[in-house]
Amino acid sequence: MANPDEPTHLTGERARAGATPHMTRYILGISLVLVIVIFGILLLR
C-alpha cells in the first residue's frame, strides 16, 4: 500500500485520465464567428 505521506507523481496524460482531441480551438473559433454574424444581422434589421 502507498505511503500517504509521500506525494504522488503522475504524468499529464494520466492526470487527465484520457486524451484531448484538440477540437476545442475549432469549436470556439466557429462559434465566435457565428455569434458575430448573428449579431451583425440583428443590428442591420
N, CA, C and O atoms as CSV, one atom per row, in Angstrom:
chain,resi,resn,atom,element,x,y,z
A,1,MET,N,N,0.849,-1.180,0.000
A,1,MET,CA,C,0.000,0.000,0.000
A,1,MET,C,C,0.892,1.239,0.000
A,1,MET,O,O,1.964,1.237,0.605
A,2,ALA,N,N,0.454,2.283,-0.670
A,2,ALA,CA,C,1.239,3.517,-0.789
A,2,ALA,C,C,1.249,4.267,0.535
A,2,ALA,O,O,0.278,4.259,1.291
A,3,ASN,N,N,2.374,4.909,0.786
A,3,ASN,CA,C,2.524,5.714,1.988
A,3,ASN,C,C,1.795,7.040,1.777
A,3,ASN,O,O,2.107,7.746,0.818
A,4,PRO,N,N,0.838,7.407,2.631
A,4,PRO,CA,C,0.080,8.650,2.420
A,4,PRO,C,C,0.930,9.908,2.602
A,4,PRO,O,O,0.516,10.985,2.172
A,5,ASP,N,N,2.106,9.801,3.227
A,5,ASP,CA,C,2.966,10.964,3.423
A,5,ASP,C,C,3.799,11.293,2.192
A,5,ASP,O,O,4.332,12.398,2.092
A,6,GLU,N,N,3.923,10.355,1.248
A,6,GLU,CA,C,4.713,10.587,0.042
A,6,GLU,C,C,3.823,11.161,-1.058
A,6,GLU,O,O,2.713,10.673,-1.271
A,7,PRO,N,N,4.303,12.200,-1.765
A,7,PRO,CA,C,3.497,12.767,-2.853
A,7,PRO,C,C,3.414,11.800,-4.034
A,7,PRO,O,O,4.340,11.027,-4.284
A,8,THR,N,N,2.316,11.854,-4.741
A,8,THR,CA,C,2.108,11.011,-5.913
A,8,THR,C,C,2.449,11.818,-7.156
A,8,THR,O,O,1.963,12.937,-7.318
A,9,HIS,N,N,3.276,11.267,-8.034
A,9,HIS,CA,C,3.669,11.947,-9.267
A,9,HIS,C,C,3.006,11.243,-10.445
A,9,HIS,O,O,3.204,10.049,-10.669
A,10,LEU,N,N,2.221,12.006,-11.189
A,10,LEU,CA,C,1.533,11.474,-12.358
A,10,LEU,C,C,1.961,12.256,-13.595
A,10,LEU,O,O,2.277,13.444,-13.518
A,11,THR,N,N,1.967,11.574,-14.732
A,11,THR,CA,C,2.213,12.279,-15.982
A,11,THR,C,C,0.968,13.085,-16.336
A,11,THR,O,O,-0.096,12.873,-15.756
A,12,GLY,N,N,1.099,14.009,-17.288
A,12,GLY,CA,C,-0.037,14.832,-17.684
A,12,GLY,C,C,-1.198,14.025,-18.211
A,12,GLY,O,O,-2.353,14.309,-17.893
A,13,GLU,N,N,-0.901,13.016,-19.017
A,13,GLU,CA,C,-1.977,12.208,-19.596
A,13,GLU,C,C,-2.663,11.354,-18.537
A,13,GLU,O,O,-3.879,11.168,-18.582
A,14,ARG,N,N,-1.907,10.842,-17.602
A,14,ARG,CA,C,-2.523,10.041,-16.520
A,14,ARG,C,C,-3.379,10.928,-15.621
A,14,ARG,O,O,-4.431,10.500,-15.148
A,15,ALA,N,N,-2.938,12.147,-15.386
A,15,ALA,CA,C,-3.703,13.050,-14.521
A,15,ALA,C,C,-5.029,13.444,-15.188
A,15,ALA,O,O,-6.038,13.618,-14.504
A,16,ARG,N,N,-5.028,13.586,-16.524
A,16,ARG,CA,C,-6.256,13.918,-17.251
A,16,ARG,C,C,-7.141,12.702,-17.426
A,16,ARG,O,O,-8.336,12.841,-17.685
A,17,ALA,N,N,-6.593,11.544,-17.292
A,17,ALA,CA,C,-7.308,10.274,-17.456
A,17,ALA,C,C,-7.880,10.123,-18.859
A,17,ALA,O,O,-8.985,9.610,-19.031
A,18,GLY,N,N,-7.137,10.563,-19.851
A,18,GLY,CA,C,-7.592,10.399,-21.227
A,18,GLY,C,C,-6.831,11.308,-22.166
A,18,GLY,O,O,-5.918,12.023,-21.752
A,19,ALA,N,N,-7.205,11.279,-23.417
A,19,ALA,CA,C,-6.564,12.096,-24.437
A,19,ALA,C,C,-7.456,13.284,-24.774
A,19,ALA,O,O,-8.674,13.224,-24.609
A,20,THR,N,N,-6.847,14.349,-25.243
A,20,THR,CA,C,-7.597,15.521,-25.683
A,20,THR,C,C,-7.520,15.579,-27.205
A,20,THR,O,O,-6.425,15.531,-27.764
A,21,PRO,N,N,-8.660,15.683,-27.884
A,21,PRO,CA,C,-8.669,15.619,-29.346
A,21,PRO,C,C,-8.318,16.931,-30.051
A,21,PRO,O,O,-8.295,16.952,-31.281
A,22,HIS,N,N,-8.048,18.012,-29.344
A,22,HIS,CA,C,-7.669,19.317,-29.915
A,22,HIS,C,C,-8.744,19.895,-30.828
A,22,HIS,O,O,-8.422,20.615,-31.773
A,23,MET,N,N,-10.000,19.597,-30.569
A,23,MET,CA,C,-11.079,20.153,-31.376
A,23,MET,C,C,-11.660,21.410,-30.751
A,23,MET,O,O,-12.429,22.122,-31.398
A,24,THR,N,N,-11.308,21.693,-29.513
A,24,THR,CA,C,-11.885,22.832,-28.802
A,24,THR,C,C,-11.582,24.139,-29.517
A,24,THR,O,O,-12.454,25.003,-29.616
A,25,ARG,N,N,-10.353,24.299,-30.020
A,25,ARG,CA,C,-9.992,25.559,-30.674
A,25,ARG,C,C,-10.851,25.806,-31.904
A,25,ARG,O,O,-11.203,26.951,-32.186
A,26,TYR,N,N,-11.195,24.756,-32.642
A,26,TYR,CA,C,-12.034,24.925,-33.833
A,26,TYR,C,C,-13.472,25.237,-33.450
A,26,TYR,O,O,-14.112,26.083,-34.075
A,27,ILE,N,N,-13.978,24.567,-32.439
A,27,ILE,CA,C,-15.354,24.795,-31.996
A,27,ILE,C,C,-15.511,26.220,-31.472
A,27,ILE,O,O,-16.497,26.890,-31.780
A,28,LEU,N,N,-14.542,26.685,-30.683
A,28,LEU,CA,C,-14.619,28.045,-30.152
A,28,LEU,C,C,-14.516,29.081,-31.264
A,28,LEU,O,O,-15.230,30.083,-31.245
A,29,GLY,N,N,-13.639,28.850,-32.227
A,29,GLY,CA,C,-13.478,29.785,-33.337
A,29,GLY,C,C,-14.727,29.882,-34.189
A,29,GLY,O,O,-15.173,30.980,-34.522
A,30,ILE,N,N,-15.291,28.747,-34.542
A,30,ILE,CA,C,-16.508,28.729,-35.365
A,30,ILE,C,C,-17.671,29.360,-34.601
A,30,ILE,O,O,-18.461,30.105,-35.180
A,31,SER,N,N,-17.779,29.069,-33.313
A,31,SER,CA,C,-18.857,29.650,-32.508
A,31,SER,C,C,-18.729,31.165,-32.429
A,31,SER,O,O,-19.728,31.879,-32.511
A,32,LEU,N,N,-17.508,31.656,-32.272
A,32,LEU,CA,C,-17.291,33.102,-32.200
A,32,LEU,C,C,-17.690,33.773,-33.505
A,32,LEU,O,O,-18.342,34.817,-33.489
A,33,VAL,N,N,-17.313,33.193,-34.622
A,33,VAL,CA,C,-17.680,33.758,-35.925
A,33,VAL,C,C,-19.195,33.752,-36.096
A,33,VAL,O,O,-19.763,34.736,-36.570
A,34,LEU,N,N,-19.850,32.674,-35.722
A,34,LEU,CA,C,-21.305,32.600,-35.849
A,34,LEU,C,C,-22.009,33.645,-34.990
A,34,LEU,O,O,-22.986,34.252,-35.429
A,35,VAL,N,N,-21.528,33.855,-33.786
A,35,VAL,CA,C,-22.147,34.853,-32.899
A,35,VAL,C,C,-21.987,36.250,-33.484
A,35,VAL,O,O,-22.925,37.047,-33.450
A,36,ILE,N,N,-20.810,36.555,-34.019
A,36,ILE,CA,C,-20.585,37.879,-34.617
A,36,ILE,C,C,-21.487,38.074,-35.825
A,36,ILE,O,O,-22.045,39.156,-36.002
A,37,VAL,N,N,-21.642,37.057,-36.656
A,37,VAL,CA,C,-22.513,37.161,-37.832
A,37,VAL,C,C,-23.964,37.346,-37.408
A,37,VAL,O,O,-24.669,38.181,-37.974
A,38,ILE,N,N,-24.412,36.590,-36.436
A,38,ILE,CA,C,-25.804,36.701,-35.980
A,38,ILE,C,C,-26.070,38.084,-35.395
A,38,ILE,O,O,-27.104,38.684,-35.689
A,39,PHE,N,N,-25.154,38.602,-34.571
A,39,PHE,CA,C,-25.349,39.931,-34.017
A,39,PHE,C,C,-25.319,40.999,-35.117
A,39,PHE,O,O,-26.056,41.982,-35.051
A,40,GLY,N,N,-24.475,40.805,-36.118
A,40,GLY,CA,C,-24.440,41.729,-37.241
A,40,GLY,C,C,-25.760,41.751,-37.982
A,40,GLY,O,O,-26.256,42.822,-38.330
A,41,ILE,N,N,-26.334,40.587,-38.227
A,41,ILE,CA,C,-27.631,40.507,-38.910
A,41,ILE,C,C,-28.717,41.155,-38.075
A,41,ILE,O,O,-29.570,41.859,-38.615
A,42,LEU,N,N,-28.703,40.933,-36.773
A,42,LEU,CA,C,-29.731,41.530,-35.900
A,42,LEU,C,C,-29.616,43.047,-35.837
A,42,LEU,O,O,-30.628,43.739,-35.726
A,43,LEU,N,N,-28.398,43.570,-35.906
A,43,LEU,CA,C,-28.213,45.030,-35.856
A,43,LEU,C,C,-28.643,45.701,-37.149
A,43,LEU,O,O,-29.023,46.872,-37.126
A,44,LEU,N,N,-28.597,45.010,-38.260
A,44,LEU,CA,C,-28.965,45.585,-39.550
A,44,LEU,C,C,-30.478,45.608,-39.775
A,44,LEU,O,O,-30.952,46.271,-40.697
A,45,ARG,N,N,-31.220,44.911,-38.968
A,45,ARG,CA,C,-32.679,44.860,-39.126
A,45,ARG,C,C,-33.329,46.110,-38.642
A,45,ARG,O,O,-34.553,46.232,-38.703
